[in-house]
Amino acid sequence: MYSSPNIVRVIKSRRIRWAGHVARVGEERGVYRVLVGKPEGRRPLGRPRRRWVDNIRMDLQEVGCGYMDWIGLTQDRDRWRTLVSECGNEPSGSVKCGEFLD
């Protein structure tokens, strides 16, 4: 009768929404530096650790918006809000990102 939301889609949508908020706060804030910064120093052997920005790029790529300037897009709240709602509602790969870049 009622369809429950796909929990993975909800998590990705909320993560993208949070990233938009953080991208708008400004470069001088610590949380922004955590989002886009590269760790200093040596890293352990093995694959590189995944950063928050890498997760956001992967989420956007899964919905079909992987190769776009998402940090620049966050400055326009209405378009970003539309993108986030489309990511939460649509199955993977069905969002048309060209309409967000106009």
Secondary structure, DSSP 8 states (H G I E B T S, - for coil): ------HHHHHHHHHHHHHHHHHHH-TTSHHHHHHH----S---SSS----HHHHHHHHHHHTT--SS-HHHHTTSHHHHHHHHHHHHHS-TT---THHHH-
